[in-house]
Amino acid sequence: MPVRLEEKIGVLLRECGKKISVSESCTGGLVCHWITEVAGSSDYFECGVVSYSNRSKVSLLNVSPHTLERFGAVSRETAEEMARGIRQTSGADLGVSTTGIAGPGGGSKEKPVGLVYIGLSAEDETVCRRFVFRGSRQEIKIGASEAALRIAVDCLLSIARGAKPQE
């Protein structure tokens, strides 16, 4: 039976002696849920924040109001600031963020339903990946959450090898 991503994250975090925190918008806590489904995750899971409103992104995650005004909540810049913010606020070694449009409404030509940015902040490096998922609201949330876990696993594998996270 293959190892699930959330189990692999736990193994890698323990091996590296690291802790993770997650800030979620469009995934609504699903990433945190999956990480904490693993017994013993309190050893490496520091905290999670679901910040749907811009106000909570500013007050809880230190996202700049200027960033939100200029680029919007669904943007590379906001995802990066969310990832940095949760890492710095929680004291975790790794911060992961999700922000996007899960639908079925709310999309536009420039920012379609399914657009998701996933940020990752580790040490002095912050990266972001852009995705466009298709399907129902639930399918988009699941796809984005799986992608966030994969990105965290890839980062932890890089840390274990002594490399920097990749975009």
C-alpha positions in Angstrom: 0.0 0.0 0.0 1.5 3.4 -1.0 2.3 5.9 1.7 -0.1 8.8 1.7 1.2 12.4 1.2 0.2 13.4 4.7 2.1 10.4 6.2 5.2 11.2 4.1 5.1 14.8 5.3 5.1 13.5 8.9 8.1 11.2 8.3 10.1 13.9 6.5 9.3 16.6 9.1 10.5 14.2 11.9 13.6 13.2 10.0 14.5 16.9 9.4 13.5 18.0 12.9 11.1 20.6 11.4 7.6 21.9 12.1 4.9 23.0 9.7 2.1 25.5 9.8 -0.6 26.1 7.1 -2.7 29.1 6.1 -5.7 28.3 3.9 -8.3 30.2 2.1 -9.9 28.3 -0.8 -9.2 24.9 0.8 -11.1 25.8 3.9 -8.9 23.8 6.3 -8.7 20.6 4.3 -4.8 20.7 4.2 -4.7 21.0 8.0 -7.3 18.2 8.3 -5.3 15.8 6.3 -2.0 16.6 8.1 -3.7 16.1 11.5 -5.4 12.8 10.4 -2.0 11.2 11.0 -1.5 9.9 14.6 1.3 11.8 16.3 1.0 14.9 14.0 1.2 17.1 17.1 4.9 16.4 17.0 5.4 18.4 13.9 2.1 20.3 13.1 2.4 23.8 14.7 -0.9 25.4 13.7 -3.4 26.2 10.9 -5.4 29.3 10.0 -8.3 29.5 7.7 -8.4 33.1 6.5 -11.2 33.7 4.1 -11.6 37.4 4.5 -9.0 40.0 3.5 -9.2 41.4 7.0 -8.1 38.1 8.6 -5.3 37.8 6.0 -4.0 41.2 7.2 -4.6 40.7 11.0 -3.6 37.0 11.3 -1.1 36.5 8.6 0.5 40.0 8.1 -0.5 40.2 4.5 0.0 43.8 3.4 -3.3 45.7 2.6 -1.4 47.1 -0.3 -0.8 43.6 -1.7 -4.5 42.8 -1.4 -5.5 46.1 -3.0 -3.0 45.9 -5.9 -3.0 42.1 -6.7 -6.1 40.7 -5.0 -6.6 37.9 -2.5 -6.1 35.3 -5.3 -2.5 36.1 -6.4 1.0 34.9 -6.3 1.9 37.9 -4.0 -0.8 37.1 -1.5 0.0 33.4 -1.4 3.7 34.2 -0.7 2.8 36.7 2.0 0.3 34.2 3.6 3.0 31.4 3.6 5.6 33.8 5.1 3.1 35.2 7.6 2.0 31.8 9.0 5.6 30.6 9.3 6.7 33.7 11.1 3.6 34.1 13.3 3.6 30.4 14.4 7.4 30.0 14.6 7.2 26.9 12.3 10.1 26.0 10.0 7.8 25.6 7.0 4.7 27.7 6.0 2.3 26.6 3.4 -0.6 28.6 2.0 -3.5 28.2 -0.4 -5.6 30.9 -2.0 -7.9 30.6 -5.0 -11.4 30.4 -6.4 -13.1 27.1 -5.6 -16.4 28.2 -7.4 -18.8 27.6 -8.7 -19.1 31.4 -8.9 -16.6 34.2 -8.3 -14.4 33.6 -11.3 -13.5 36.0 -14.2 -11.6 35.9 -17.4 -8.4 36.9 -15.7 -9.0 34.7 -12.6 -11.2 31.7 -13.6 -12.9 29.3 -11.2 -10.3 26.7 -10.3 -7.3 29.2 -10.2 -5.2 28.4 -7.1 -1.9 29.8 -5.8 0.0 27.7 -3.3 2.8 29.4 -1.4 5.6 27.8 0.6 8.0 29.5 2.9 11.0 27.8 4.3 13.9 29.6 6.0 14.8 32.5 3.8 13.1 31.2 0.6 9.5 31.7 -0.4 8.1 30.2 -3.6 4.7 30.0 -5.2 3.1 27.7 -7.8 0.0 28.6 -9.9 -2.6 25.9 -10.8 -5.9 25.9 -12.6 -8.1 22.9 -11.4 -11.2 21.8 -13.1 -14.3 20.2 -11.6 -16.8 20.9 -8.8 -16.0 23.0 -5.8 -15.1 19.9 -3.8 -12.9 18.6 -6.6 -11.0 21.9 -6.8 -10.5 21.9 -3.0 -9.2 18.3 -3.0 -6.9 19.0 -6.0 -5.5 22.1 -4.4 -5.0 20.4 -1.0 -3.2 17.5 -2.7 -1.0 19.9 -4.6 -0.2 21.8 -1.4 0.8 18.5 0.3 3.0 17.5 -2.7 4.7 20.8 -2.7 5.5 20.4 1.0 6.8 16.9 0.4 9.0 18.2 -2.4 10.4 21.0 -0.2 11.1 18.6 2.6 12.9 16.2 0.3 15.0 19.2 -0.9 15.7 20.2 2.7 16.8 16.7 3.5 19.2 16.8 0.5 20.4 20.3 1.5 18.8 22.1 -1.5 16.4 25.1 -1.7 12.7 24.8 -2.4 11.8 24.9 -6.1 9.0 26.9 -7.8 
